[in-house]
């Protein structure tokens, strides 16, 4: 599986740039692997759209609490709604979507299950809110190939959302 992880505070313009860049990368990877992402807004939606445009199967990870789908925070609900429509497969995993450490743990499980990680990352270190640098190091430390994706003109907002 090809997994996408990255910053959760991307500008709307960056999300649009990513759709194109991620589609191009997915089309170049000639492995037939499915695309796998944790449900949310921003990067997950861009990756889901790109995967479907590239003809890839999309698998979406949904958090559960007490064996039922968990309510996602704020804007991630709308992103999850679109991803569920795009997905060919949905997997459930027990974690609290409002808890940063639980989200990172879910992303680490995705990375462990992947053949390639596409990391939407500006190269900045993890700062206690954003764990993208950690996830890149985590993947590399396990021998999972990582492609850093940061298109020209990409930018982050000042707010940090539920992304990794």
C-alpha positions in Angstrom: 0.0 0.0 0.0 1.0 3.6 -0.6 0.4 5.7 2.4 0.1 9.5 2.6 1.1 11.4 5.7 1.8 15.1 6.3 1.0 18.5 7.6 -2.5 19.1 8.7 -2.4 22.9 8.4 -2.1 23.3 4.6 -3.6 26.2 2.8 -6.5 25.6 0.4 -4.2 26.5 -2.5 -1.7 23.9 -1.4 -4.3 21.2 -1.2 -5.2 21.9 -4.9 -1.5 21.8 -5.8 -1.1 18.5 -4.0 -4.0 16.8 -5.9 -2.0 17.3 -9.1 1.4 16.4 -7.6 0.1 13.3 -5.8 -1.8 12.1 -8.9 1.4 12.4 -10.9 3.4 10.5 -8.3 0.8 7.8 -8.1 0.7 7.4 -11.8 4.5 7.1 -11.9 4.6 4.3 -9.3 4.1 1.2 -11.4 3.3 -1.2 -8.5 -0.5 -1.5 -8.6 -0.6 -0.9 -4.8 -3.7 0.6 -3.2 -3.6 4.1 -1.7 -4.2 4.2 2.1 -4.9 7.2 4.2 -6.4 8.1 7.6 -9.7 10.0 7.2 -9.6 13.8 7.5 -9.6 17.1 5.7 -6.9 18.6 3.6 -4.1 16.2 2.6 -6.3 13.0 3.0 -8.9 14.4 0.6 -6.2 15.5 -1.9 -4.7 12.1 -1.7 -8.0 10.4 -2.1 -8.9 12.4 -5.1 -5.5 11.9 -6.6 -5.6 8.1 -6.0 -8.9 7.8 -7.8 -7.8 10.0 -10.7 -4.7 7.8 -11.0 -6.9 4.7 -11.1 -5.8 3.4 -7.8 -7.9 1.6 -5.2 -8.5 3.8 -2.2 -8.5 2.4 1.4 -9.6 4.8 4.2 -8.9 4.3 7.9 -11.7 5.5 10.1 -11.3 5.8 13.9 -13.6 3.9 16.2 -14.4 4.2 19.9 -16.2 1.3 21.6 -16.5 -0.6 18.3 -18.4 2.2 16.5 -17.1 4.9 14.2 -15.9 7.9 16.2 -17.0 11.5 15.6 -14.2 13.3 13.9 -13.3 16.8 15.0 -14.7 19.8 13.0 -13.7 20.1 9.4 -12.4 16.6 9.3 -16.0 15.4 9.2 -16.6 16.9 5.7 -13.3 15.4 4.5 -14.2 12.0 5.8 -17.6 12.2 4.1 -15.9 12.7 0.7 -13.3 10.0 1.4 -16.0 7.5 2.2 -17.6 8.2 -1.2 -14.2 7.8 -2.9 -13.1 4.7 -1.0 -13.3 1.2 -2.3 -12.5 -0.1 1.2 -12.9 1.2 4.7 -10.9 -0.1 7.6 -11.7 0.6 11.2 -9.1 1.2 14.0 -9.6 1.9 17.6 -8.2 5.4 18.4 -9.4 8.8 19.6 -9.4 11.2 16.7 -9.2 14.2 19.0 -6.0 12.9 20.7 -2.7 13.8 19.0 -0.8 10.8 20.3 -3.6 8.5 19.2 -3.6 10.0 15.7 0.2 9.6 15.5 -0.1 6.0 16.6 -2.7 5.4 13.9 -0.4 7.0 11.3 2.5 4.8 12.5 0.3 1.7 11.9 -0.4 3.0 8.4 3.4 3.4 7.8 4.1 -0.1 9.1 1.6 -1.5 6.6 2.9 0.5 3.6 5.3 -0.2 0.7 5.8 3.5 0.1 5.1 6.7 2.1 4.3 9.9 0.3 5.1 12.6 2.9 3.7 16.0 2.4 6.4 17.8 4.4 8.1 21.2 4.3 11.2 19.8 6.0 10.4 21.4 9.4 11.1 19.4 12.6 8.3 18.0 14.8 7.2 20.6 17.2 4.8 19.0 19.7 1.8 19.8 17.4 2.8 18.5 14.0 4.5 15.1 13.8 5.3 14.9 10.1 9.1 14.8 10.7 8.6 12.0 13.2 6.6 10.0 10.7 9.2 10.4 8.0 11.9 9.3 10.4 9.7 6.4 11.6 9.2 5.2 8.0 12.9 5.5 7.1 13.9 3.7 10.3 11.8 0.8 9.2 13.2 0.7 5.7 10.0 2.0 4.1 10.8 4.2 1.1 9.7 7.8 1.6 9.0 10.4 -1.1 8.8 13.9 0.2 6.2 15.9 -1.6 6.3 19.7 -1.3 5.3 21.4 -4.5 6.6 24.9 -5.5 4.2 27.4 -4.0 3.0 25.1 -1.1 2.3 26.8 2.2 1.0 26.1 5.6 -1.5 28.1 7.6 -1.1 29.4 11.1 -3.7 27.1 12.5 -2.9 23.5 13.3 -5.8 21.0 12.6 -6.1 17.3 13.2 -3.5 16.3 10.7 -0.3 14.4 11.6 
